[in-house]
Amino acid sequence: MNEEYISIPLVKNQDANRFELKVGDYTAFIAYKERSKKIWLIHTEAPEELKGKGAATAVIEKTLAYLEENDYKLIPLCPLVVAYLKRHTEWNRILDAGIDPF
């Protein structure tokens, strides 16, 4: 993760069902669905102003850490999250039991 994002807190916006990373005036986010300590990560998005600057990766990394710290099991549906997990197989430890490891 780029150093500029390390100190920015991840926000779990339960009203909008998304994890958010506010960078200045802009917000990168991952939309999710949650039930019984399982979280489906559905869609990751960063505004044009943050594209290519590592904001999407930062929100993914912070979200995965949050899921692990709070004992959630992950069901990744977002192609960007799936691609990240394929490159960082150490996160297989938080996958839901029904999900094949990458």
Biopython code that builds the backbone (N, CA, C, O; Angstrom):
import numpy as np
from Bio.PDB.StructureBuilder import StructureBuilder

atoms = [
    (1, "MET", "N", (0.852, -1.181, 0.000)),
    (1, "MET", "CA", (0.000, 0.000, 0.000)),
    (1, "MET", "C", (0.892, 1.237, 0.000)),
    (1, "MET", "O", (1.903, 1.290, 0.700)),
    (2, "ASN", "N", (0.508, 2.215, -0.785)),
    (2, "ASN", "CA", (1.250, 3.474, -0.807)),
    (2, "ASN", "C", (1.204, 4.122, 0.573)),
    (2, "ASN", "O", (0.177, 4.099, 1.253)),
    (3, "GLU", "N", (2.318, 4.690, 0.967)),
    (3, "GLU", "CA", (2.424, 5.289, 2.307)),
    (3, "GLU", "C", (1.371, 6.350, 2.579)),
    (3, "GLU", "O", (0.932, 6.502, 3.719)),
    (4, "GLU", "N", (0.964, 7.075, 1.569)),
    (4, "GLU", "CA", (-0.010, 8.153, 1.778)),
    (4, "GLU", "C", (-1.355, 7.635, 2.276)),
    (4, "GLU", "O", (-2.141, 8.408, 2.825)),
    (5, "TYR", "N", (-1.641, 6.335, 2.096)),
    (5, "TYR", "CA", (-2.929, 5.777, 2.506)),
    (5, "TYR", "C", (-2.885, 5.091, 3.870)),
    (5, "TYR", "O", (-3.934, 4.803, 4.445)),
    (6, "ILE", "N", (-1.713, 4.831, 4.385)),
    (6, "ILE", "CA", (-1.580, 4.062, 5.630)),
    (6, "ILE", "C", (-2.342, 4.707, 6.786)),
    (6, "ILE", "O", (-3.015, 4.008, 7.544)),
    (7, "SER", "N", (-2.249, 6.005, 6.929)),
    (7, "SER", "CA", (-2.876, 6.672, 8.074)),
    (7, "SER", "C", (-4.351, 7.022, 7.845)),
    (7, "SER", "O", (-5.017, 7.505, 8.761)),
    (8, "ILE", "N", (-4.859, 6.785, 6.646)),
    (8, "ILE", "CA", (-6.267, 7.105, 6.366)),
    (8, "ILE", "C", (-7.135, 5.956, 6.871)),
    (8, "ILE", "O", (-6.930, 4.807, 6.480)),
    (9, "PRO", "N", (-8.098, 6.255, 7.733)),
    (9, "PRO", "CA", (-8.919, 5.175, 8.289)),
    (9, "PRO", "C", (-9.937, 4.628, 7.281)),
    (9, "PRO", "O", (-10.475, 5.363, 6.453)),
    (10, "LEU", "N", (-10.177, 3.347, 7.375)),
    (10, "LEU", "CA", (-11.234, 2.708, 6.608)),
    (10, "LEU", "C", (-12.548, 2.952, 7.331)),
    (10, "LEU", "O", (-12.615, 2.831, 8.554)),
    (11, "VAL", "N", (-13.586, 3.292, 6.591)),
    (11, "VAL", "CA", (-14.909, 3.529, 7.171)),
    (11, "VAL", "C", (-15.854, 2.445, 6.663)),
    (11, "VAL", "O", (-15.966, 2.219, 5.458)),
    (12, "LYS", "N", (-16.529, 1.780, 7.590)),
    (12, "LYS", "CA", (-17.571, 0.833, 7.186)),
    (12, "LYS", "C", (-18.887, 1.603, 7.220)),
    (12, "LYS", "O", (-19.486, 1.800, 8.277)),
    (13, "ASN", "N", (-19.316, 2.028, 6.045)),
    (13, "ASN", "CA", (-20.539, 2.808, 5.906)),
    (13, "ASN", "C", (-21.703, 1.818, 5.763)),
    (13, "ASN", "O", (-22.013, 1.364, 4.662)),
    (14, "GLN", "N", (-22.332, 1.498, 6.879)),
    (14, "GLN", "CA", (-23.386, 0.489, 6.880)),
    (14, "GLN", "C", (-24.650, 0.975, 6.175)),
    (14, "GLN", "O", (-25.407, 0.159, 5.649)),
    (15, "ASP", "N", (-24.892, 2.280, 6.155)),
    (15, "ASP", "CA", (-26.062, 2.810, 5.459)),
    (15, "ASP", "C", (-25.948, 2.602, 3.947)),
    (15, "ASP", "O", (-26.944, 2.325, 3.280)),
    (16, "ALA", "N", (-24.732, 2.734, 3.409)),
    (16, "ALA", "CA", (-24.507, 2.584, 1.969)),
    (16, "ALA", "C", (-23.993, 1.185, 1.607)),
    (16, "ALA", "O", (-23.813, 0.878, 0.429)),
    (17, "ASN", "N", (-23.756, 0.333, 2.622)),
    (17, "ASN", "CA", (-23.203, -1.012, 2.405)),
    (17, "ASN", "C", (-21.904, -0.964, 1.609)),
    (17, "ASN", "O", (-21.764, -1.610, 0.570)),
    (18, "ARG", "N", (-20.959, -0.179, 2.126)),
    (18, "ARG", "CA", (-19.662, -0.127, 1.467)),
    (18, "ARG", "C", (-18.575, 0.259, 2.457)),
    (18, "ARG", "O", (-18.814, 0.965, 3.436)),
    (19, "PHE", "N", (-17.376, -0.227, 2.171)),
    (19, "PHE", "CA", (-16.183, 0.183, 2.897)),
    (19, "PHE", "C", (-15.591, 1.348, 2.125)),
    (19, "PHE", "O", (-15.451, 1.284, 0.904)),
    (20, "GLU", "N", (-15.244, 2.415, 2.838)),
    (20, "GLU", "CA", (-14.798, 3.633, 2.168)),
    (20, "GLU", "C", (-13.427, 4.086, 2.653)),
    (20, "GLU", "O", (-13.068, 3.921, 3.819)),
    (21, "LEU", "N", (-12.678, 4.658, 1.728)),
    (21, "LEU", "CA", (-11.398, 5.280, 2.024)),
    (21, "LEU", "C", (-11.457, 6.681, 1.427)),
    (21, "LEU", "O", (-11.428, 6.858, 0.209)),
    (22, "LYS", "N", (-11.541, 7.684, 2.322)),
    (22, "LYS", "CA", (-11.645, 9.069, 1.864)),
    (22, "LYS", "C", (-10.244, 9.639, 1.680)),
    (22, "LYS", "O", (-9.445, 9.685, 2.616)),
    (23, "VAL", "N", (-9.966, 10.070, 0.460)),
    (23, "VAL", "CA", (-8.666, 10.645, 0.116)),
    (23, "VAL", "C", (-8.936, 12.069, -0.356)),
    (23, "VAL", "O", (-9.355, 12.293, -1.491)),
    (24, "GLY", "N", (-8.691, 13.014, 0.523)),
    (24, "GLY", "CA", (-9.014, 14.399, 0.197)),
    (24, "GLY", "C", (-10.510, 14.541, -0.032)),
    (24, "GLY", "O", (-11.316, 14.194, 0.831)),
    (25, "ASP", "N", (-10.872, 15.050, -1.194)),
    (25, "ASP", "CA", (-12.281, 15.243, -1.535)),
    (25, "ASP", "C", (-12.903, 14.022, -2.218)),
    (25, "ASP", "O", (-14.066, 14.063, -2.617)),
    (26, "TYR", "N", (-12.136, 12.941, -2.353)),
    (26, "TYR", "CA", (-12.586, 11.787, -3.131)),
    (26, "TYR", "C", (-12.687, 10.537, -2.256)),
    (26, "TYR", "O", (-12.036, 10.442, -1.215)),
    (27, "THR", "N", (-13.513, 9.580, -2.692)),
    (27, "THR", "CA", (-13.725, 8.362, -1.924)),
    (27, "THR", "C", (-13.600, 7.141, -2.826)),
    (27, "THR", "O", (-14.307, 7.018, -3.827)),
    (28, "ALA", "N", (-12.695, 6.244, -2.461)),
    (28, "ALA", "CA", (-12.628, 4.919, -3.083)),
    (28, "ALA", "C", (-13.454, 4.002, -2.189)),
    (28, "ALA", "O", (-13.489, 4.186, -0.973)),
    (29, "PHE", "N", (-14.121, 3.009, -2.790)),
    (29, "PHE", "CA", (-14.972, 2.159, -1.956)),
    (29, "PHE", "C", (-15.108, 0.754, -2.508)),
    (29, "PHE", "O", (-14.825, 0.490, -3.677)),
    (30, "ILE", "N", (-15.548, -0.139, -1.637)),
    (30, "ILE", "CA", (-15.946, -1.498, -2.010)),
    (30, "ILE", "C", (-17.366, -1.703, -1.509)),
    (30, "ILE", "O", (-17.636, -1.579, -0.314)),
    (31, "ALA", "N", (-18.265, -2.014, -2.424)),
    (31, "ALA", "CA", (-19.645, -2.332, -2.056)),
    (31, "ALA", "C", (-19.677, -3.763, -1.514)),
    (31, "ALA", "O", (-18.975, -4.645, -2.010)),
    (32, "TYR", "N", (-20.499, -3.973, -0.496)),
    (32, "TYR", "CA", (-20.559, -5.300, 0.112)),
    (32, "TYR", "C", (-21.981, -5.670, 0.500)),
    (32, "TYR", "O", (-22.877, -4.829, 0.568)),
    (33, "LYS", "N", (-22.152, -6.968, 0.752)),
    (33, "LYS", "CA", (-23.364, -7.510, 1.343)),
    (33, "LYS", "C", (-22.894, -8.341, 2.533)),
    (33, "LYS", "O", (-21.873, -9.025, 2.451)),
    (34, "GLU", "N", (-23.628, -8.285, 3.624)),
    (34, "GLU", "CA", (-23.190, -8.955, 4.857)),
    (34, "GLU", "C", (-24.329, -9.764, 5.453)),
    (34, "GLU", "O", (-25.486, -9.344, 5.470)),
    (35, "ARG", "N", (-23.949, -10.962, 5.948)),
    (35, "ARG", "CA", (-24.916, -11.773, 6.674)),
    (35, "ARG", "C", (-24.171, -12.833, 7.472)),
    (35, "ARG", "O", (-23.319, -13.538, 6.932)),
    (36, "SER", "N", (-24.487, -12.944, 8.740)),
    (36, "SER", "CA", (-23.963, -14.001, 9.616)),
    (36, "SER", "C", (-22.445, -14.126, 9.560)),
    (36, "SER", "O", (-21.919, -15.218, 9.345)),
    (37, "LYS", "N", (-21.747, -13.021, 9.751)),
    (37, "LYS", "CA", (-20.280, -12.986, 9.779)),
    (37, "LYS", "C", (-19.648, -13.398, 8.452)),
    (37, "LYS", "O", (-18.483, -13.795, 8.406)),
    (38, "LYS", "N", (-20.424, -13.299, 7.379)),
    (38, "LYS", "CA", (-19.901, -13.482, 6.032)),
    (38, "LYS", "C", (-20.087, -12.174, 5.288)),
    (38, "LYS", "O", (-21.108, -11.500, 5.430)),
    (39, "ILE", "N", (-19.078, -11.823, 4.487)),
    (39, "ILE", "CA", (-19.170, -10.602, 3.679)),
    (39, "ILE", "C", (-18.853, -10.934, 2.235)),
    (39, "ILE", "O", (-17.827, -11.537, 1.922)),
    (40, "TRP", "N", (-19.760, -10.523, 1.367)),
    (40, "TRP", "CA", (-19.571, -10.617, -0.070)),
    (40, "TRP", "C", (-19.054, -9.263, -0.533)),
    (40, "TRP", "O", (-19.732, -8.249, -0.363)),
    (41, "LEU", "N", (-17.861, -9.236, -1.117)),
    (41, "LEU", "CA", (-17.340, -7.995, -1.691)),
    (41, "LEU", "C", (-17.754, -7.985, -3.158)),
    (41, "LEU", "O", (-17.347, -8.848, -3.935)),
    (42, "ILE", "N", (-18.567, -6.998, -3.526)),
    (42, "ILE", "CA", (-19.273, -7.010, -4.800)),
    (42, "ILE", "C", (-18.603, -6.149, -5.878)),
    (42, "ILE", "O", (-18.487, -6.566, -7.030)),
    (43, "HIS", "N", (-18.165, -4.954, -5.495)),
    (43, "HIS", "CA", (-17.671, -4.005, -6.503)),
    (43, "HIS", "C", (-16.718, -3.016, -5.852)),
    (43, "HIS", "O", (-17.019, -2.443, -4.804)),
    (44, "THR", "N", (-15.565, -2.821, -6.484)),
    (44, "THR", "CA", (-14.587, -1.831, -6.025)),
    (44, "THR", "C", (-14.561, -0.685, -7.027)),
    (44, "THR", "O", (-14.583, -0.891, -8.240)),
    (45, "GLU", "N", (-14.513, 0.537, -6.480)),
    (45, "GLU", "CA", (-14.502, 1.701, -7.372)),
    (45, "GLU", "C", (-13.643, 2.817, -6.780)),
    (45, "GLU", "O", (-13.666, 3.077, -5.577)),
    (46, "ALA", "N", (-12.894, 3.459, -7.655)),
    (46, "ALA", "CA", (-12.140, 4.657, -7.281)),
    (46, "ALA", "C", (-12.489, 5.736, -8.295)),
    (46, "ALA", "O", (-12.563, 5.455, -9.491)),
    (47, "PRO", "N", (-12.705, 6.975, -7.835)),
    (47, "PRO", "CA", (-13.004, 8.044, -8.788)),
    (47, "PRO", "C", (-11.824, 8.284, -9.736)),
    (47, "PRO", "O", (-10.680, 7.946, -9.433)),
    (48, "GLU", "N", (-12.130, 8.861, -10.862)),
    (48, "GLU", "CA", (-11.124, 9.127, -11.897)),
    (48, "GLU", "C", (-9.888, 9.817, -11.318)),
    (48, "GLU", "O", (-8.760, 9.527, -11.718)),
    (49, "GLU", "N", (-10.112, 10.725, -10.379)),
    (49, "GLU", "CA", (-9.010, 11.499, -9.793)),
    (49, "GLU", "C", (-8.043, 10.628, -8.990)),
    (49, "GLU", "O", (-6.906, 11.033, -8.749)),
    (50, "LEU", "N", (-8.480, 9.433, -8.571)),
    (50, "LEU", "CA", (-7.621, 8.538, -7.782)),
    (50, "LEU", "C", (-7.105, 7.350, -8.584)),
    (50, "LEU", "O", (-6.280, 6.586, -8.084)),
    (51, "LYS", "N", (-7.566, 7.185, -9.794)),
    (51, "LYS", "CA", (-7.164, 6.024, -10.596)),
    (51, "LYS", "C", (-5.674, 6.057, -10.877)),
    (51, "LYS", "O", (-5.103, 7.102, -11.186)),
    (52, "GLY", "N", (-5.054, 4.884, -10.761)),
    (52, "GLY", "CA", (-3.624, 4.758, -11.006)),
    (52, "GLY", "C", (-2.755, 5.217, -9.856)),
    (52, "GLY", "O", (-1.532, 5.268, -9.986)),
    (53, "LYS", "N", (-3.370, 5.555, -8.724)),
    (53, "LYS", "CA", (-2.612, 6.064, -7.575)),
    (53, "LYS", "C", (-2.609, 5.090, -6.395)),
    (53, "LYS", "O", (-2.108, 5.420, -5.321)),
    (54, "GLY", "N", (-3.164, 3.899, -6.590)),
    (54, "GLY", "CA", (-3.139, 2.893, -5.531)),
    (54, "GLY", "C", (-4.286, 2.959, -4.543)),
    (54, "GLY", "O", (-4.281, 2.228, -3.553)),
    (55, "ALA", "N", (-5.264, 3.810, -4.783)),
    (55, "ALA", "CA", (-6.373, 3.941, -3.831)),
    (55, "ALA", "C", (-7.236, 2.685, -3.787)),
    (55, "ALA", "O", (-7.666, 2.268, -2.711)),
    (56, "ALA", "N", (-7.493, 2.076, -4.946)),
    (56, "ALA", "CA", (-8.304, 0.857, -4.973)),
    (56, "ALA", "C", (-7.590, -0.270, -4.233)),
    (56, "ALA", "O", (-8.217, -1.013, -3.478)),
    (57, "THR", "N", (-6.288, -0.397, -4.447)),
    (57, "THR", "CA", (-5.513, -1.414, -3.726)),
    (57, "THR", "C", (-5.552, -1.145, -2.230)),
    (57, "THR", "O", (-5.698, -2.075, -1.437)),
    (58, "ALA", "N", (-5.423, 0.107, -1.841)),
    (58, "ALA", "CA", (-5.442, 0.458, -0.415)),
    (58, "ALA", "C", (-6.780, 0.102, 0.222)),
    (58, "ALA", "O", (-6.806, -0.437, 1.328)),
    (59, "VAL", "N", (-7.889, 0.393, -0.452)),
    (59, "VAL", "CA", (-9.194, 0.075, 0.137)),
    (59, "VAL", "C", (-9.370, -1.442, 0.208)),
    (59, "VAL", "O", (-9.981, -1.939, 1.154)),
    (60, "ILE", "N", (-8.854, -2.181, -0.759)),
    (60, "ILE", "CA", (-8.924, -3.644, -0.696)),
    (60, "ILE", "C", (-8.116, -4.159, 0.484)),
    (60, "ILE", "O", (-8.620, -4.959, 1.273)),
    (61, "GLU", "N", (-6.877, -3.717, 0.618)),
    (61, "GLU", "CA", (-6.012, -4.189, 1.698)),
    (61, "GLU", "C", (-6.593, -3.853, 3.068)),
    (61, "GLU", "O", (-6.585, -4.690, 3.971)),
    (62, "LYS", "N", (-7.092, -2.641, 3.221)),
    (62, "LYS", "CA", (-7.673, -2.245, 4.505)),
    (62, "LYS", "C", (-8.955, -3.030, 4.799)),
    (62, "LYS", "O", (-9.227, -3.374, 5.949)),
    (63, "THR", "N", (-9.735, -3.309, 3.760)),
    (63, "THR", "CA", (-10.963, -4.077, 3.954)),
    (63, "THR", "C", (-10.636, -5.509, 4.364)),
    (63, "THR", "O", (-11.262, -6.041, 5.280)),
    (64, "LEU", "N", (-9.681, -6.135, 3.711)),
    (64, "LEU", "CA", (-9.297, -7.499, 4.074)),
    (64, "LEU", "C", (-8.792, -7.562, 5.519)),
    (64, "LEU", "O", (-9.119, -8.492, 6.256)),
    (65, "ALA", "N", (-8.007, -6.583, 5.910)),
    (65, "ALA", "CA", (-7.522, -6.532, 7.292)),
    (65, "ALA", "C", (-8.686, -6.377, 8.268)),
    (65, "ALA", "O", (-8.709, -7.024, 9.315)),
    (66, "TYR", "N", (-9.650, -5.525, 7.930)),
    (66, "TYR", "CA", (-10.828, -5.344, 8.780)),
    (66, "TYR", "C", (-11.594, -6.659, 8.916)),
    (66, "TYR", "O", (-12.002, -7.033, 10.016)),
    (67, "LEU", "N", (-11.786, -7.356, 7.800)),
    (67, "LEU", "CA", (-12.520, -8.621, 7.838)),
    (67, "LEU", "C", (-11.826, -9.622, 8.755)),
    (67, "LEU", "O", (-12.471, -10.299, 9.555)),
    (68, "GLU", "N", (-10.517, -9.705, 8.629)),
    (68, "GLU", "CA", (-9.769, -10.646, 9.476)),
    (68, "GLU", "C", (-9.844, -10.245, 10.948)),
    (68, "GLU", "O", (-10.089, -11.091, 11.808)),
    (69, "GLU", "N", (-9.640, -8.989, 11.235)),
    (69, "GLU", "CA", (-9.662, -8.515, 12.626)),
    (69, "GLU", "C", (-11.017, -8.706, 13.289)),
    (69, "GLU", "O", (-11.102, -8.820, 14.512)),
    (70, "ASN", "N", (-12.082, -8.742, 12.485)),
    (70, "ASN", "CA", (-13.437, -8.847, 13.024)),
    (70, "ASN", "C", (-14.077, -10.214, 12.764)),
    (70, "ASN", "O", (-15.295, -10.368, 12.857)),
    (71, "ASP", "N", (-13.240, -11.198, 12.440)),
    (71, "ASP", "CA", (-13.669, -12.601, 12.283)),
    (71, "ASP", "C", (-14.752, -12.810, 11.235)),
    (71, "ASP", "O", (-15.652, -13.628, 11.424)),
    (72, "TYR", "N", (-14.670, -12.080, 10.139)),
    (72, "TYR", "CA", (-15.584, -12.304, 9.021)),
    (72, "TYR", "C", (-14.978, -13.329, 8.073)),
    (72, "TYR", "O", (-13.759, -13.494, 8.020)),
    (73, "LYS", "N", (-15.823, -14.004, 7.338)),
    (73, "LYS", "CA", (-15.395, -14.869, 6.242)),
    (73, "LYS", "C", (-15.744, -14.154, 4.942)),
    (73, "LYS", "O", (-16.792, -13.520, 4.823)),
    (74, "LEU", "N", (-14.846, -14.271, 3.974)),
    (74, "LEU", "CA", (-14.934, -13.520, 2.727)),
    (74, "LEU", "C", (-15.471, -14.377, 1.583)),
    (74, "LEU", "O", (-15.071, -15.525, 1.394)),
    (75, "ILE", "N", (-16.382, -13.782, 0.836)),
    (75, "ILE", "CA", (-16.849, -14.343, -0.437)),
    (75, "ILE", "C", (-16.609, -13.244, -1.480)),
    (75, "ILE", "O", (-17.394, -12.301, -1.583)),
    (76, "PRO", "N", (-15.522, -13.370, -2.251)),
    (76, "PRO", "CA", (-15.174, -12.312, -3.206)),
    (76, "PRO", "C", (-15.930, -12.467, -4.526)),
    (76, "PRO", "O", (-15.836, -13.503, -5.185)),
    (77, "LEU", "N", (-16.667, -11.447, -4.900)),
    (77, "LEU", "CA", (-17.374, -11.421, -6.180)),
    (77, "LEU", "C", (-16.787, -10.376, -7.121)),
    (77, "LEU", "O", (-16.904, -10.500, -8.340)),
    (78, "CYS", "N", (-16.166, -9.367, -6.570)),
    (78, "CYS", "CA", (-15.577, -8.283, -7.352)),
    (78, "CYS", "C", (-14.335, -8.791, -8.100)),
    (78, "CYS", "O", (-13.437, -9.358, -7.477)),
    (79, "PRO", "N", (-14.271, -8.599, -9.422)),
    (79, "PRO", "CA", (-13.106, -9.052, -10.184)),
    (79, "PRO", "C", (-11.784, -8.442, -9.707)),
    (79, "PRO", "O", (-10.749, -9.107, -9.753)),
    (80, "LEU", "N", (-11.806, -7.203, -9.259)),
    (80, "LEU", "CA", (-10.578, -6.571, -8.776)),
    (80, "LEU", "C", (-10.107, -7.227, -7.472)),
    (80, "LEU", "O", (-8.909, -7.439, -7.284)),
    (81, "VAL", "N", (-11.033, -7.544, -6.584)),
    (81, "VAL", "CA", (-10.682, -8.240, -5.339)),
    (81, "VAL", "C", (-10.161, -9.641, -5.655)),
    (81, "VAL", "O", (-9.176, -10.083, -5.064)),
    (82, "VAL", "N", (-10.812, -10.336, -6.579)),
    (82, "VAL", "CA", (-10.361, -11.679, -6.972)),
    (82, "VAL", "C", (-8.940, -11.611, -7.532)),
    (82, "VAL", "O", (-8.098, -12.438, -7.180)),
    (83, "ALA", "N", (-8.669, -10.646, -8.390)),
    (83, "ALA", "CA", (-7.318, -10.479, -8.949)),
    (83, "ALA", "C", (-6.304, -10.210, -7.846)),
    (83, "ALA", "O", (-5.202, -10.757, -7.874)),
    (84, "TYR", "N", (-6.661, -9.380, -6.882)),
    (84, "TYR", "CA", (-5.772, -9.094, -5.756)),
    (84, "TYR", "C", (-5.479, -10.376, -4.970)),
    (84, "TYR", "O", (-4.330, -10.641, -4.615)),
    (85, "LEU", "N", (-6.520, -11.166, -4.702)),
    (85, "LEU", "CA", (-6.355, -12.406, -3.933)),
    (85, "LEU", "C", (-5.482, -13.420, -4.669)),
    (85, "LEU", "O", (-4.749, -14.179, -4.035)),
    (86, "LYS", "N", (-5.553, -13.439, -5.971)),
    (86, "LYS", "CA", (-4.705, -14.350, -6.750)),
    (86, "LYS", "C", (-3.231, -13.986, -6.613)),
    (86, "LYS", "O", (-2.367, -14.862, -6.647)),
    (87, "ARG", "N", (-2.945, -12.702, -6.459)),
    (87, "ARG", "CA", (-1.560, -12.242, -6.292)),
    (87, "ARG", "C", (-1.096, -12.316, -4.845)),
    (87, "ARG", "O", (0.106, -12.338, -4.577)),
    (88, "HIS", "N", (-2.044, -12.356, -3.909)),
    (88, "HIS", "CA", (-1.724, -12.334, -2.478)),
    (88, "HIS", "C", (-2.453, -13.492, -1.789)),
    (88, "HIS", "O", (-3.405, -13.288, -1.036)),
    (89, "THR", "N", (-1.986, -14.695, -2.063)),
    (89, "THR", "CA", (-2.680, -15.901, -1.590)),
    (89, "THR", "C", (-2.666, -16.055, -0.071)),
    (89, "THR", "O", (-3.382, -16.897, 0.471)),
    (90, "GLU", "N", (-1.867, -15.258, 0.613)),
    (90, "GLU", "CA", (-1.879, -15.317, 2.085)),
    (90, "GLU", "C", (-3.253, -14.954, 2.649)),
    (90, "GLU", "O", (-3.569, -15.309, 3.785)),
    (91, "TRP", "N", (-4.074, -14.248, 1.860)),
    (91, "TRP", "CA", (-5.420, -13.883, 2.314)),
    (91, "TRP", "C", (-6.421, -15.025, 2.168)),
    (91, "TRP", "O", (-7.575, -14.882, 2.573)),
    (92, "ASN", "N", (-6.005, -16.155, 1.598)),
    (92, "ASN", "CA", (-6.897, -17.316, 1.509)),
    (92, "ASN", "C", (-7.424, -17.710, 2.889)),
    (92, "ASN", "O", (-8.484, -18.325, 3.002)),
    (93, "ARG", "N", (-6.689, -17.358, 3.924)),
    (93, "ARG", "CA", (-7.077, -17.731, 5.293)),
    (93, "ARG", "C", (-8.419, -17.137, 5.722)),
    (93, "ARG", "O", (-9.031, -17.632, 6.669)),
    (94, "ILE", "N", (-8.889, -16.085, 5.042)),
    (94, "ILE", "CA", (-10.174, -15.502, 5.445)),
    (94, "ILE", "C", (-11.311, -15.868, 4.491)),
    (94, "ILE", "O", (-12.442, -15.415, 4.665)),
    (95, "LEU", "N", (-11.008, -16.687, 3.486)),
    (95, "LEU", "CA", (-12.058, -17.101, 2.549)),
    (95, "LEU", "C", (-13.073, -17.987, 3.254)),
    (95, "LEU", "O", (-12.720, -18.774, 4.133)),
    (96, "ASP", "N", (-14.325, -17.854, 2.867)),
    (96, "ASP", "CA", (-15.373, -18.727, 3.381)),
    (96, "ASP", "C", (-15.054, -20.166, 3.000)),
    (96, "ASP", "O", (-14.438, -20.413, 1.963)),
    (97, "ALA", "N", (-15.462, -21.101, 3.820)),
    (97, "ALA", "CA", (-15.134, -22.515, 3.611)),
    (97, "ALA", "C", (-15.606, -23.029, 2.247)),
    (97, "ALA", "O", (-14.994, -23.954, 1.712)),
    (98, "GLY", "N", (-16.648, -22.478, 1.677)),
    (98, "GLY", "CA", (-17.168, -22.937, 0.399)),
    (98, "GLY", "C", (-16.448, -22.373, -0.811)),
    (98, "GLY", "O", (-16.794, -22.714, -1.942)),
    (99, "ILE", "N", (-15.457, -21.520, -0.604)),
    (99, "ILE", "CA", (-14.746, -20.867, -1.693)),
    (99, "ILE", "C", (-13.417, -21.584, -1.929)),
    (99, "ILE", "O", (-12.654, -21.814, -0.990)),
    (100, "ASP", "N", (-13.143, -21.936, -3.191)),
    (100, "ASP", "CA", (-11.859, -22.545, -3.516)),
    (100, "ASP", "C", (-10.767, -21.490, -3.408)),
    (100, "ASP", "O", (-10.933, -20.369, -3.890)),
    (101, "PRO", "N", (-9.643, -21.848, -2.774)),
    (101, "PRO", "CA", (-8.534, -20.896, -2.678)),
    (101, "PRO", "C", (-7.995, -20.558, -4.068)),
    (101, "PRO", "O", (-8.101, -21.348, -5.007)),
    (102, "PHE", "N", (-7.423, -19.381, -4.168)),
    (102, "PHE", "CA", (-6.886, -18.917, -5.452)),
    (102, "PHE", "C", (-5.463, -19.398, -5.614)),
    (102, "PHE", "O", (-4.828, -19.114, -6.630)),
]
sb = StructureBuilder()
sb.init_structure("model")
sb.init_model(0)
sb.init_chain("A")
sb.init_seg("    ")
for serial, (resi, resn, name, xyz) in enumerate(atoms, 1):
    if name == "N":
        sb.init_residue(resn, " ", resi, " ")
    sb.init_atom(name, np.array(xyz, "f"), 0.0, 1.0, " ", f" {name:<3s}", serial, name[0])
structure = sb.get_structure()
